[in-house]
Amino acid sequence: MVDRDGNGWVACAQGHRHWGKYGAAGLLAYAKDPADVRAGDDSVRVLLQRRSWWGNYGGAWGPPGGAMDSHESPAAAAVREAEEECALPPGSVTIQGVLVDDHGGWSYQTVVASASRPVPVRPVSSETSKVSWVPAGEVAALKLHPGFEALWPVLRQALEPLTVIVDGANVMGSRPDGWWRDRAGAARRLRDQLSVLAAAGIPALPEAMPAPRLDLWYPQIVLVVEGAARTVAAAHRTGSREGAKPGEGAAVPDPLAGRVRVVAARASGDDTIAVLAAGTEGRRLVVTADRELRQRCEDAGAVVIGPSWLLSQLTPLPGRT
């Protein structure tokens, strides 16, 4: 791996010159100000930098970003740039989605991420003259970088977390993989497939989901289990392997730890899912084919989709078909 091997100018298919031999990425971090009592997205602030006057589009505001190196993912490059230009701590944000601006042979990828609060930031590079958490409603009034200005109407709609709540029993029951012989094993397989999906991202949400058209979504996934499958939740919380012998050690941590959360229903799985659908912040997508549960979740403001949509997103685990 070579650091900074992405620095350099290239031409796109439209005849424009762009910085970044392997493309570029920027981080659009957002957070709600705990001291702001306004409702809705009026309390949402986004992290923006003002470019130094001597640079390209000097004086314009936009997300911190820059050239991607050959070995970097868009998320890794965007987080690195935000740290190098704005002193944003890498562990302070959670990646939620990516919007690609493709120019043909070159692209700029805006990585949307949430922070629990507007953490302290400051300019730490010569390319940055000012850094600020700007109220979302005031962004359009600034002098914006033209590329960011064109994408802002879509990106503003993405400043909201997405949670996918999975009815484990219903999804497992919709595919004939022997779940009736080993419910805990089937729940483990589903959990592991969801972890792979969470790391890879979801390229498209169901049409019924009111959301901007990002190129990739990285939601929080909540798998609700009940009955014999409840042991999977305990193992997921502790990081232990079911059936492991003492002294064998814990499983290797997932690189996107926290993306999949397993919740064991104390009684009815449906009741637990309905509570989550009603009490989870942001966009909620519930995966179930249960008609009564569908109605309860829709009444709570969630969107409901059948298991076939989720199953079409999953990839087989190694050694399984």
Secondary structure, DSSP 8 states (H G I E B T S, - for coil): --TTTT-SEEE-TTS-EEE-TT-EEEEEEEEE-TT----GGGGEEEEEEEE-TTSTTTT-EE--EEE--TT--HHHHHHHHHHHHH---GGGEEEEEEEEEE-SS-EEEEEEEEESS-------STTEEEEEEEEGGGGGGS-B-HHHHHHHHHHHHT-S-EEEEEEHHHHHTTS-SSTTT-HHHHHHHHHHHHHHHHHH-BS---TTS-----SEE--EEEEEE-GGGGHHHHHHHHT--TT--TTS------TTTTSEEEEE-SS-HHHHHHHHHHH--SEEEEE---HHHHHHHHHTT-EEE-HHHHHHH----TT--
